Amino acid sequence: MKVLIVHAHENPDSFSSALLKTAQATLIEKNYEVNVSNLYTQKFNPIAGKHDFTKVSEAKHYKYALEQFHAHQNDLFINEIKIEKDKLVEADVLIFNFPLWWFGLPAILKGWVDRVLSYGFAYGGDYGIYEKGRFQGKKALMSITTGSPSAFYTKEGVHGRTLDDILRNTQEGILGLVGYEMLPPFIAYAVSRSTDEVRKSYLENYKNYLNEYF
Ligand SMILES: Cc1cc2nc3c(=O)[nH]c(=O)nc-3n(C[C@H](O)[C@H](O)[C@H](O)COP(=O)(O)OP(=O)(O)OC[C@H]3O[C@@H](n4cnc5c(N)ncnc54)[C@H](O)[C@@H]3O)c2cc1C
């Protein structure tokens, strides 16, 4: 079984990176083949545009999604994107590992979604959406760090909503839409404000989480 972890933190000594290392070690121990797309190390370009294609179509009106479709049919994606698509197709499990930024994905990871999960490749054309999505039969999860403590993420809390509500866009509108069966997200709350002991217990809990689901 193969796992792809898409990691979106700049600092290798961050807690998010500690979650990445925990996942790698735990899954390798269980004989999974683990591949990592370390977006900052790769200097992954998050900006979608004409530069994604070795050649654009002759359509009068340039439209990014239609060019994605055309590129998929004619093998016209640049290598940076092709490599990510190949890793994704090979993987049975996809993990997004990131710090929560503005209630969502850091731009570098959102850019990966925009450019890699392209029209014609991940949805549309030969593929439908949700249960007819391209990645149907595969599993995905998100491992996330936050700045705010868990008490903020309740209906009564400062944010006035739960993290489940906040993550619905990514859970259902991105990964679920392209067919993945979504496992519950693993959340390490307020890691910067926590004690070292609490942070260590997050890592232990993540290991247990992975052992339970895999
Ligand atoms: C643009 C932006 C938008 C943001 N939006 C939001 C938002 O919408 N909601 C929200 O809640 N937060 C938000 N934040 C805060 C952000 O989510 C947190 O700062 C981030 O998740 C913290 O995770 P980290 O990996 O960067 O922690 P770090 O600060 O890198 O690490 C925390 C601590 O863990 C320690 N550590 C590292 N490795 C280990 C280890 N193995 N064992 C024990 N300790 C270790 C580090 O030394 C450090 O002291 C935002 C931040 C930014 C910059």
The ligand as a Tripos MOL2 file, in Angstrom:
@<TRIPOS>MOLECULE
LIG
   53    58     1     0     0
SMALL
NO_CHARGES

@<TRIPOS>ATOM
      1 C1         -1.3150   33.3300    7.8230 C.3       1 LIG1
      2 C2         -1.7360   32.6080    9.0680 C.ar      1 LIG1
      3 C3         -3.0800   32.3270    9.2420 C.ar      1 LIG1
      4 C4         -3.4950   31.6320   10.3880 C.ar      1 LIG1
      5 N1         -4.8050   31.3150   10.5380 N.ar      1 LIG1
      6 C5         -5.2290   30.5970   11.5980 C.ar      1 LIG1
      7 C6         -6.5920   30.2110   11.7320 C.ar      1 LIG1
      8 O1         -7.4380   30.4910   10.9040 O.2       1 LIG1
      9 N2         -6.9390   29.4910   12.8360 N.ar      1 LIG1
     10 C7         -6.0310   29.1320   13.7970 C.ar      1 LIG1
     11 O2         -6.4270   28.4630   14.7650 O.2       1 LIG1
     12 N3         -4.7230   29.4670   13.6710 N.ar      1 LIG1
     13 C8         -4.3010   30.1890   12.6070 C.ar      1 LIG1
     14 N4         -2.9520   30.4940   12.4660 N.ar      1 LIG1
     15 C9         -1.9970   29.9610   13.4370 C.3       1 LIG1
     16 C10        -1.3560   28.6800   12.9000 C.3       1 LIG1
     17 O3         -2.3400   27.7250   12.5770 O.3       1 LIG1
     18 C11        -0.4180   28.0880   13.9490 C.3       1 LIG1
     19 O4          0.6170   29.0210   14.1750 O.3       1 LIG1
     20 C12         0.1960   26.7810   13.5120 C.3       1 LIG1
     21 O5         -0.7990   25.8180   13.2480 O.3       1 LIG1
     22 C13         1.1160   26.2160   14.5880 C.3       1 LIG1
     23 O6          1.7050   25.0380   14.1150 O.3       1 LIG1
     24 P1          3.2780   24.9930   13.7750 P.3       1 LIG1
     25 O7          3.6160   23.6710   13.2560 O.co2     1 LIG1
     26 O8          3.6360   26.1850   12.9260 O.co2     1 LIG1
     27 O9          3.8390   25.1870   15.2390 O.3       1 LIG1
     28 P2          5.2960   25.6870   15.7170 P.3       1 LIG1
     29 O10         5.1490   27.0800   16.2170 O.co2     1 LIG1
     30 O11         6.3250   25.4300   14.6660 O.co2     1 LIG1
     31 O12         5.5730   24.6960   16.9050 O.3       1 LIG1
     32 C14         4.9640   24.8510   18.1680 C.3       1 LIG1
     33 C15         5.9350   24.3470   19.2090 C.3       1 LIG1
     34 O13         6.1070   22.9340   19.0570 O.3       1 LIG1
     35 C16         7.4770   22.6380   19.2500 C.3       1 LIG1
     36 N5          7.8330   21.3410   18.6700 N.ar      1 LIG1
     37 C17         8.3000   21.0680   17.4190 C.ar      1 LIG1
     38 N6          8.5360   19.7600   17.2950 N.ar      1 LIG1
     39 C18         8.1940   19.1720   18.4700 C.ar      1 LIG1
     40 C19         8.2170   17.8390   18.9580 C.ar      1 LIG1
     41 N7          8.6330   16.8230   18.1860 N.pl3     1 LIG1
     42 N8          7.7640   17.6000   20.2110 N.ar      1 LIG1
     43 C20         7.3170   18.6090   20.9950 C.ar      1 LIG1
     44 N9          7.3090   19.9100   20.6080 N.ar      1 LIG1
     45 C21         7.7360   20.1880   19.3560 C.ar      1 LIG1
     46 C22         8.1990   23.8280   18.6250 C.3       1 LIG1
     47 O14         9.5250   23.9230   19.0940 O.3       1 LIG1
     48 C23         7.3350   24.9720   19.1050 C.3       1 LIG1
     49 O15         7.7270   25.4130   20.3800 O.3       1 LIG1
     50 C24        -2.5390   31.2200   11.3500 C.ar      1 LIG1
     51 C25        -1.1720   31.5340   11.1620 C.ar      1 LIG1
     52 C26        -0.7870   32.2190   10.0260 C.ar      1 LIG1
     53 C27         0.6880   32.5350    9.8290 C.3       1 LIG1
@<TRIPOS>BOND
     1     1     2 1
     2     2     3 ar
     3     2    52 ar
     4     3     4 ar
     5     4     5 ar
     6     4    50 ar
     7     5     6 ar
     8     6     7 ar
     9     6    13 1
    10     7     8 2
    11     7     9 ar
    12     9    10 ar
    13    10    11 2
    14    10    12 ar
    15    12    13 ar
    16    13    14 ar
    17    14    15 1
    18    14    50 ar
    19    15    16 1
    20    16    17 1
    21    16    18 1
    22    18    19 1
    23    18    20 1
    24    20    21 1
    25    20    22 1
    26    22    23 1
    27    23    24 1
    28    24    25 2
    29    24    26 1
    30    24    27 1
    31    27    28 1
    32    28    29 2
    33    28    30 1
    34    28    31 1
    35    31    32 1
    36    32    33 1
    37    33    34 1
    38    33    48 1
    39    34    35 1
    40    35    36 1
    41    35    46 1
    42    36    37 ar
    43    36    45 ar
    44    37    38 ar
    45    38    39 ar
    46    39    40 ar
    47    39    45 ar
    48    40    41 1
    49    40    42 ar
    50    42    43 ar
    51    43    44 ar
    52    44    45 ar
    53    46    47 1
    54    46    48 1
    55    48    49 1
    56    50    51 ar
    57    51    52 ar
    58    52    53 1
@<TRIPOS>SUBSTRUCTURE
     1 LIG1         1 GROUP 0 **** ****
